[in-house]
């Protein structure tokens, strides 16, 4: 009796819970975002996962830190190597986080891809996610290259000269690519404007889109077990494949051998 009395909610508490849940229920009824977020956060993963599986989340965190610090730096940007460091409050801290965070982001991407490769997580049916990861690595390094010029000091200038000249040696498209990156005959104000636009608008937008697709495929296909597990990627046999009754698509990957393994008649 005492327990029932203690668990009974007061009218004020019920009103408060109803007020909090109303916008959440309104959003869920019209979009399904709340249910999708719950599935993303509380989905089942293999029981033998370990700390190596956190490298992807660490890479995403490093990118979000880069996006945040880069947005702050963009508000005060001038092509002057000392302006943000000396004239902006805590500018030295934000610039240092962005500078060293770029290296951390690239290193974590290599570690994450090495883990995926060594664990065999690039195998069927995750080949597309591996390709997207390779694209993210290449675009991430391009993001670093376009940001290297923005401090506009001697190191940035001559490193960009070397990088553009290397691109210019490529067959067929090399000279056109070099002219496009320079924005003219020589590196100057047009080059800074072009690199700034690429670094702040085009490439980050592409990275965000690919990360979204990457995460969607991770959720759809699940997390792979370590290679020493009996459930490791690529270890399934045709006889052990789950039957899906032909219902494959956005939420359920189709079987490799087609209709028969999807529950059809062959």
Secondary structure, DSSP 8 states (H G I E B T S, - for coil): -HHHHHH---HHHHHHHHHHHHHHHHHHHHH-HHHHHHHHHH----TT--GGGGHHHHHHHHHHHHHHHHHHHHHT--S-TTHHHHHSTTHHHHHHHHHHHHHHHHHHHHHHHHHHHHTTTTSTT-HHHHHHHHHHHHHHHHHHHHHHSTT-SHHHHHHHHHHHHHHHTSTTTHHHHHHHHHTSSSSSHHHHHHHHHIIIIIHHHHHHHHHHHHHHHHHHH---B-TTSTTBTT---GGG----TT--SSSS---TT-GGGGT---
